[in-house]
Amino acid sequence: MKFVDEFRDAQLGRVLAGEIVATVEPGRHYKVMEVCGGHTHTIYKYGVDDLLPENVELVHGPGCPVCVIPMGRVDDAIAVAKEEGVIFTCFGDMMRVPGGEETLLDAKAGGADVRMVYSPLDALRIARQNPDRDVVFFAIGFETTAPSTALTLMRAKAEGIANFFCFCNHVTIVPPLRALLESPDLRLDGFIGPGHVSTVVGARPFEFIPADYGKPIVISGFEPLDLLQAVYMVLRQLSDGRCEVENQYKRVVPYDGNPQALKVLAEVFELRPHFEWRGLGFISHSGLKLSDAYRDFDAELRYSVPGVRVADPKACQCGEVLKGVIKPWECKVFGTACTPERPIGTCMVSSEGACAAYYNYGRFARERQVV
Amino acid sequence: MAPGEVTQDREREALALIERVRSKPPRFKEKRITMAHGAGGKATATLVEGLFAPAFDSEALRRLDDAGTFSIDGVGLAMTTDSFVVKPLRFAGGSIGELAVNGTVNDLAVSGAKPLVLTLSLVLEEGLPADELRAEVDAIARAASAAGVEIVAGDTKVVERGHADGMYVTTTGIGRVDDRAVLSPTSLRPGDRILVSGAIGDHGTAVMLARGDFELDAPVESDTRSLWPAVDALLDAVGPSLRCLRDATRGGVATVVNELARASGVAVIVREASVPVRPAVLGACDILGIDPMYIANEGKLVAIVAPEDAAEALAALQSVPGCEDAAEIGEVRTEPPGMVLVETAFGGRRVMDLLVGDPLPRIC
C-alpha cells in the first residue's frame, strides 16, 4: 500500500536499529515509556522491541483507554445496560473489561441489550432507528476519541434526538503523566508522546515534561519506522544531554493541535474535579463530563448509577509497574490472583498491557536474553 | 548468593508458576455462555476440553481432530458434524448453503478421508422467503455435486420469527480414510515445513464486509470450496511425508498452528513476509486493526510436510485449481516448545498466541 509500506521498510528499520545501538552508552540501562496504547500495539505487531539493544527497555504507559477505566465505572455501565428498555452501545474491546462482578459480555449473555459499535455515530443511528428506546453510548478514550463523541452529541442536539444518552468516561492525557512524573520513585528516562492525542491537543501541552521534570519527550507516529525513529530521538537527546519536546510525527501533528477540535471539546465537555484511574487512583482534573448545555444527554443524570467505588485490590501494584519501579512478575498477585482470564489491574486487562504481555510471552523474553 | 541471582530465582519461580497453571487442562467455569465460547479461541477450548470431551470420553473425541476416525470391519472411516449460523446468509463469493457442504467436506478431507455422504438438517425461521430457501437448496446441491458427495438423509424444523436469522444449517458427513494418509497432530518434527494452500483471510473479510457495519467496500470474495482435490494431490505427491493437515477456519491460520505446536511440543516459526494475503484483505484488516492470521478461511488448509518433500508438496498444491497461491510460510523448530513465533516483515520477532477475544462473530 502506497504511503504505508514506506513506513514499514525493513531495510530502513535495520539502519535505524544500528544507529540506536551506536547511540546507547554500554552499561547504561534506559527505560523509555511509550504513553499510548496504539504505540504498544505497533511495538508488538512488528516486533519493534526485538530490534532494540537489551539495555533499552520500553515501558508500556497508561495510554490504553480501555485498561484505565476503573471497576466501579464498569459496574455503573453494566447497571445502565440492565435498565429496562435500554440499548447499551460500546466499542468491542470494552466488553471484556471486568467490573467488580462481571463484564458487559456477561451482562449481554444475561439478557442485557449490549451492542458493539465502531463509532459514536453508529450509536446515534441506532437511537434514530429505535425512537421508543433509550440508547446509551459508553464513551471512552483520550482527546483522540472525545471530538467524535462531541460531534455526535452536537448532531443529536441539532436533530432533537431525545432518546440518545452518553455515559461519559473521556479522560485527558496530561494529568496522569504529571501524576506519574510526580512520583518520587519514578524510574523513567524519557517518553514517547502520543501521536493521535497530539493531533488534537498539539505538542505544546507536553512542554512541562522537559521544563518541570527534565525528561525528554518525542511525539511519534504509529508505523514501526516512526517508533524506531522516536526511540532514537529520545536516546539522542539523552546522549546529547538535551531535554525538549520533539515532534517525530510532523506529517500529522501541528505544534498547536487542531483548534477546531479543541473548540468542539470545550463546548460539549467540562472537566470533572477528579476521576478515578484503574491502577493509578484518583487524579484531579483528569476526566471529562458533559457540559451544562448537554446535560439532557448525560446518562449519569438520566439513570441513578450505583456510583460505588470498587477499590483496586490492595495487592495490585499496577502503579509501580507503570512507573517502572517493579517488573510485572514482582507484583504480589501476578499470575496467581491476577491473570489475563481474570485480570485485576490495568496492566493485565488488555493483551498489550505490560503484565498480560509478560504473562503470555515472558518465557520467550527469557529465551531471548539467554541468547 | 549475589542479589542478581536471587532476582533470577524469583523470576524463574513466577514463570514456573504460570507454566503450571497454563499446562493444566482448560476448565469451564463461566456462569453463562458468551459469544466468545463460539469464536474458536481460548474460551471455545474451555468448553470442548473442559466440558464435552471429559463427559463423552471416547478415544476418537480425545484426539480433538477435525473429524473423528474409527474403523468398522477393517474399513477406516471419518465422521464429523458442523452447524452453520452465518449472518448474512449470502456474501461475496458464497452463501450459507455452500459453506454447510464445504465446511463438513473439508473437516473430512483434512483428516485424510475422501468425503462420501452427507446429511442435511435445516432450522428455518418463520417468514423466510421461499426464494431464499430455494436459492440455498440449489447452492447445497451444486456444492455437493462439485465435492462429489451425496446427500443421503435430512431433517427440517421451523421456529418462530425472531428465533433464527433466516436459517441455520447442520451437516454431518462420513468419509473413507485414505490408505496413503498417516496424519497426526502430534507428529511434527523440527525441520518440518509449514504450507498454506493459498491467500488467507478471504472468507472472514468477505462476510465482515457483507455485513456492512464498517461502511467499507473492497473486492474480496469468500474462498469457500472443497479441499479434497488439494488433499488428494498432496497424498499423491508426498503421501507418508505429510505429517498433518488442518482446515484453517475459525481462529485462522494462527490458531491452527498454535494447536499443532502444542500437540507436538515443538516451536513453529512463521515468516510473515511469506504468508500470502490479498492486498484488499490486508487493507481492510489494517483499517480494522485485525491480524489476517486470525481470520477464518473456508477453503484453505495448513499442511505440515517433512523438509525433504516440501518443495514437491508445494508444487503439487500449486497445480490444483484454486491453490495457485499456495506458499511455504514457516518451519518447525525445537525451542521454545509449544509456542509460535512470527518473524515480522519489519524484521522483529513476536509471539503469535491463540485467539483470546472474538473479533468477528457468526462468520460460519
HADDOCK unambig.tbl for C-alpha pairs under 7 A between the chains (distance, minus, plus):
assign (segid A and resid 8 and name CA) (segid B and resid 346 and name CA) 6.01 0.50 0.50
assign (segid A and resid 9 and name CA) (segid B and resid 346 and name CA) 6.38 0.50 0.50
assign (segid A and resid 10 and name CA) (segid B and resid 345 and name CA) 6.70 0.50 0.50
assign (segid A and resid 10 and name CA) (segid B and resid 346 and name CA) 4.38 0.50 0.50
assign (segid A and resid 10 and name CA) (segid B and resid 347 and name CA) 5.76 0.50 0.50
assign (segid A and resid 44 and name CA) (segid B and resid 350 and name CA) 6.55 0.50 0.50
assign (segid A and resid 46 and name CA) (segid B and resid 344 and name CA) 5.60 0.50 0.50
assign (segid A and resid 46 and name CA) (segid B and resid 346 and name CA) 6.02 0.50 0.50
assign (segid A and resid 46 and name CA) (segid B and resid 348 and name CA) 5.99 0.50 0.50
assign (segid A and resid 47 and name CA) (segid B and resid 344 and name CA) 6.65 0.50 0.50
assign (segid A and resid 47 and name CA) (segid B and resid 348 and name CA) 4.12 0.50 0.50
assign (segid A and resid 47 and name CA) (segid B and resid 349 and name CA) 4.80 0.50 0.50
assign (segid A and resid 47 and name CA) (segid B and resid 350 and name CA) 5.22 0.50 0.50
assign (segid A and resid 48 and name CA) (segid B and resid 348 and name CA) 5.71 0.50 0.50
assign (segid A and resid 50 and name CA) (segid B and resid 348 and name CA) 5.21 0.50 0.50
assign (segid A and resid 50 and name CA) (segid B and resid 349 and name CA) 5.99 0.50 0.50
assign (segid A and resid 51 and name CA) (segid B and resid 348 and name CA) 5.81 0.50 0.50
assign (segid A and resid 105 and name CA) (segid B and resid 34 and name CA) 6.56 0.50 0.50
assign (segid A and resid 106 and name CA) (segid B and resid 34 and name CA) 6.51 0.50 0.50
assign (segid A and resid 109 and name CA) (segid B and resid 32 and name CA) 6.53 0.50 0.50
assign (segid A and resid 109 and name CA) (segid B and resid 33 and name CA) 6.54 0.50 0.50
assign (segid A and resid 109 and name CA) (segid B and resid 34 and name CA) 5.52 0.50 0.50
assign (segid A and resid 329 and name CA) (segid B and resid 11 and name CA) 6.41 0.50 0.50
assign (segid A and resid 329 and name CA) (segid B and resid 14 and name CA) 6.16 0.50 0.50
assign (segid A and resid 335 and name CA) (segid B and resid 18 and name CA) 5.83 0.50 0.50
assign (segid A and resid 361 and name CA) (segid B and resid 351 and name CA) 6.67 0.50 0.50
assign (segid A and resid 363 and name CA) (segid B and resid 15 and name CA) 6.89 0.50 0.50
